Amino acid sequence: MLRKMLAVGLAIGLAQAIWAAGETPAAKSSLTAAEIVSKNVAARGGLQAWRAVETISESGKLTAGGDRRGAVIPQPVAPPGSHSKPLPIPSSPRLAKEAELPFVMEMERPRKVRMELQFAGKTAIQVYDGANGWKLRPYLNRLEVEPFTDDELKVASTQSDLDGPLVDYVAKGSRVELDGMEMVNDRNTYKLKVTMKSGQVQHVWVDAETFLEAKIEGQPRRLDGNMHPVEIYFQDYRSVSNLQFPFVLETHVLPRGEAAGKGIKETSYPAEKIVLDKVVVNPKLDAAHFTKPQIETATAQR
């Protein structure tokens, strides 16, 4: 559901503020982790329905900036369908005022992602074909197509498939454990610990009533020279082709744990907000969209 989901997945790191959802322990769960996942998959549309999804296209606007200190342009969160971590993109110009950046993201199994984001009248592009990645950043006056760095490739290769970390988790070689119950936005949720085949660990919070994802652990971000935890909140679920997609996603950068423990006051960063306008399931996508962008694309930006 924007690799996810933006995957789905251009991604440009943005500093932002967060109020953390309350984590008051709730009643002990009577369900096992496997039962919770089963209910989650059913609530999202069913296992067979998600197995039939080969491609997803999403479009909308990403709200960025509003940090007078100077936050970088935001990194779009993972696609709503996949609930995975965002793809990496290096630092970019800073936005003191809030702006809405139109984007289009295309995803294809298992981990192909193409994202186009409009900024300052120019189109930034990020492509990952499952093994290699490229980026075009005209907003930095860099009109040549550049390859992903080693770090970017490493992060991109750990992305979940477009259906997310919980769907078909056994077939994917993952292990899911129940890590207790917590309150998220005043609602009881099950906190699940997902250990992937690679050893990577990700936490997912599932609403105890709807069994849809309420929050997911995002890719940590380096801000002010320090790594900060990231959380992504999912809201406004809607049915598309009988599958459930969150049409509003908010990404929050958390204070560093060690700083909070020492009573150090940290900078607050405005939340990134993604509002989807349209989701299309199984669109016919051009295979060329997941290859290295042609240099003519960069030249056209001139």
C-alpha positions in Angstrom: 0.0 0.0 0.0 3.9 4.6 -0.9 6.9 2.0 -0.8 5.2 1.4 1.6 4.7 1.8 -0.1 6.6 5.9 -1.5 7.0 1.9 -1.1 7.1 3.5 -2.5 8.8 4.5 -1.3 11.9 9.8 -4.3 12.9 10.1 -0.9 14.6 13.1 0.6 15.2 13.3 4.4 13.1 16.0 6.3 13.5 17.0 9.9 10.3 17.3 11.8 8.4 17.6 15.1 6.6 14.8 16.9 4.3 14.3 19.7 4.7 10.7 20.6 1.5 8.6 21.0 0.9 7.5 24.5 2.3 4.2 25.4 0.3 3.3 28.4 0.1 -0.5 28.6 -3.4 -1.9 27.8 -4.9 -5.2 28.8 -3.0 -8.3 28.0 -3.8 -9.8 24.6 -5.7 -13.1 24.4 -4.6 -13.5 20.8 -1.3 -14.9 19.6 0.9 -13.0 17.1 -0.2 -15.4 14.3 -3.9 -14.8 15.0 -3.4 -11.0 15.0 -1.6 -11.2 11.7 -4.3 -13.4 10.2 -7.0 -10.8 11.3 -4.9 -8.0 9.9 -4.5 -9.6 6.5 -8.3 -10.4 6.4 -9.1 -6.8 7.3 -6.8 -5.5 4.5 -8.6 -7.6 1.9 -7.5 -11.2 2.3 -4.4 -13.2 1.5 -5.4 -14.4 -1.9 -6.4 -10.8 -3.0 -3.0 -9.5 -2.0 -1.2 -12.3 -3.7 -2.9 -11.3 -6.9 -1.5 -7.7 -6.7 1.5 -7.3 -9.0 1.6 -3.5 -9.4 0.3 -0.4 -7.6 0.3 3.2 -8.7 -0.3 6.0 -6.2 -0.4 9.8 -6.6 -1.0 12.7 -4.2 0.7 15.5 -2.4 3.5 15.5 0.2 3.4 18.3 2.8 6.9 19.4 3.7 8.7 22.2 5.5 7.5 24.7 8.0 10.7 24.6 10.0 12.3 28.0 10.3 15.5 26.4 11.5 15.6 24.8 8.1 14.4 21.3 7.5 15.4 19.3 4.5 12.7 18.4 1.9 10.9 15.3 3.3 11.6 11.8 2.4 8.3 10.2 1.3 7.3 7.4 3.5 7.1 3.8 2.4 4.1 3.0 0.2 0.8 2.6 2.1 0.4 -0.9 0.6 3.6 -2.2 1.8 4.2 -0.3 5.0 7.9 -0.7 4.5 10.6 1.8 5.2 11.3 4.7 2.9 13.9 4.5 0.2 17.1 6.6 0.8 17.9 9.9 -0.8 20.7 12.3 0.2 20.2 15.7 1.8 18.4 18.3 -0.3 17.5 22.0 -0.1 15.8 23.1 3.1 12.2 24.4 3.3 11.5 27.1 5.8 7.9 27.4 4.7 5.4 24.5 4.4 4.9 23.4 0.8 2.8 20.7 -1.0 4.8 18.6 -3.4 2.9 16.5 -6.0 4.2 13.0 -6.5 3.5 9.9 -8.5 4.8 6.5 -7.3 4.7 3.2 -9.2 5.5 -0.2 -7.7 6.0 -3.7 -9.1 6.8 -6.9 -7.4 9.0 -7.8 -5.8 10.7 -4.5 -5.0 10.7 -2.3 -8.1 9.9 1.4 -7.4 9.7 4.6 -9.4 8.9 7.9 -7.8 8.6 11.3 -9.4 8.3 14.4 -7.2 7.6 17.9 -8.3 9.7 20.6 -6.5 10.3 24.2 -7.6 8.9 23.5 -11.1 11.3 20.6 -11.6 10.8 16.8 -11.6 13.0 14.7 -9.3 13.1 11.0 -10.1 14.2 8.0 -8.1 14.2 4.5 -9.5 15.0 1.1 -8.0 14.8 -2.0 -10.1 15.3 -4.5 -7.4 19.1 -4.6 -7.7 20.2 -1.1 -8.9 19.0 2.4 -8.2 19.3 5.8 -9.9 18.3 9.3 -9.0 17.9 12.6 -10.8 18.0 15.8 -8.6 17.4 18.9 -10.7 16.5 20.9 -7.6 20.2 20.7 -6.8 21.1 21.8 -10.3 22.4 18.2 -10.8 21.1 17.3 -14.2 22.9 14.0 -14.6 21.4 10.7 -13.6 23.4 9.4 -10.7 23.6 5.8 -9.2 22.5 5.0 -5.7 25.3 5.0 -3.2 26.2 1.7 -1.4 24.3 2.8 1.7 21.2 3.7 -0.5 21.4 0.3 -2.2 21.6 -1.5 1.2 18.5 0.3 2.5 16.6 -0.2 -0.7 17.4 -3.9 -0.8 15.7 -4.4 2.7 12.4 -2.9 1.6 9.3 -5.1 2.1 7.4 -6.3 -0.9 4.5 -4.0 -1.9 2.1 -5.9 0.4 4.1 -5.1 3.5 5.9 -7.1 6.2 2.8 -9.0 7.6 1.2 -10.4 4.4 2.6 -13.9 3.7 5.3 -13.3 6.3 6.0 -17.1 6.7 6.6 -17.5 3.0 9.0 -14.5 3.1 11.0 -16.1 5.9 10.0 -13.7 8.6 9.1 -14.3 12.2 6.4 -12.3 14.0 6.2 -12.0 17.8 3.7 -10.1 20.1 5.6 -7.4 22.0 2.7 -6.3 24.2 -0.1 -3.8 23.8 0.2 0.0 23.6 -2.1 3.0 23.1 -1.7 4.8 19.8 -3.8 7.9 19.3 -6.0 6.8 22.3 -6.7 3.4 20.8 -5.5 0.0 21.9 -3.0 -1.6 19.6 -1.0 -4.8 19.4 2.7 -4.2 19.1 4.2 -6.8 16.8 8.0 -7.4 16.4 8.8 -8.6 12.8 12.2 -10.2 12.3 12.9 -10.6 8.6 14.9 -13.3 6.9 17.9 -10.8 6.7 17.7 -10.3 10.5 16.3 -6.8 10.2 13.7 -6.0 12.9 10.7 -3.8 12.4 7.8 -3.0 14.8 4.2 -2.7 13.6 1.2 -1.5 15.7 -2.1 -3.1 14.7 -5.4 -1.6 15.9 -7.1 -3.9 18.4 -10.6 -3.3 16.9 -10.1 -2.8 13.1 -7.0 -4.9 12.9 -5.5 -2.4 10.4 -2.0 -1.0 10.9 -2.1 2.1 13.1 1.6 2.8 13.1 4.9 1.4 11.8 8.5 1.9 12.6 10.3 3.8 9.9 13.8 4.2 8.7 16.0 6.1 11.2 17.1 9.5 9.9 20.3 11.5 10.5 19.5 15.0 11.6 21.9 17.5 13.2 24.6 14.8 13.0 22.6 12.3 15.1 20.4 9.3 14.2 16.7 9.7 15.2 14.0 7.1 15.4 11.1 7.5 13.0 7.4 6.5 13.2 4.8 6.5 10.5 1.1 6.8 11.4 -1.7 5.5 9.0 -5.1 7.1 8.8 -8.2 7.4 6.6 -8.3 3.9 5.3 -10.3 3.5 2.0 -11.3 0.5 -0.1 -9.6 0.2 -3.5 -10.4 -2.9 -5.5 -11.6 -4.5 -2.3 -8.2 -3.8 -0.6 -7.7 -1.3 2.3 -5.3 1.6 1.8 -4.5 4.4 4.2 -4.9 7.7 2.3 -3.3 9.8 5.0 0.2 9.0 6.3 2.2 11.1 8.8 5.9 10.6 9.5 7.3 11.8 12.8 10.9 12.1 13.8 11.4 11.2 17.5 13.9 12.7 20.0 17.0 10.6 20.5 16.5 8.2 23.5 19.9 9.1 25.0 19.2 12.8 24.8 15.8 12.4 26.4 17.3 10.4 29.2 19.8 13.1 30.0 17.2 15.8 29.9 18.7 17.4 26.8 16.3 19.6 24.9 16.1 18.7 21.3 14.9 20.6 18.2 11.3 19.8 17.2 10.6 18.9 13.6 7.3 19.4 11.8 5.6 16.2 10.7 5.6 15.1 7.1 2.1 14.4 5.8 1.2 12.5 2.7 -2.3 12.7 1.3 -3.1 10.3 -1.5 -5.5 11.4 -4.3 -5.6 8.2 -6.2 -4.6 4.5 -5.9 -4.7 2.1 -8.8 -4.3 -1.7 -8.2 -2.7 -3.7 -11.0 -2.2 -1.0 -13.5 -0.2 -1.8 -16.7 3.2 -0.2 -16.1 5.9 0.5 -18.7 8.9 -1.8 -18.0 11.1 1.1 -19.0 10.0 3.1 -15.9 12.1 0.7 -13.8 15.3 1.2 -15.7 17.9 3.9 -15.6 16.3 7.2 -16.5 17.6 8.4 -19.9 20.0 11.3 -20.0 17.5 13.1 -22.2 15.2 13.4 -19.2 17.9 15.4 -17.4 18.6 17.5 -20.4 15.0 18.4 -20.8 15.1 19.9 -17.3 17.4 22.6 -18.6 
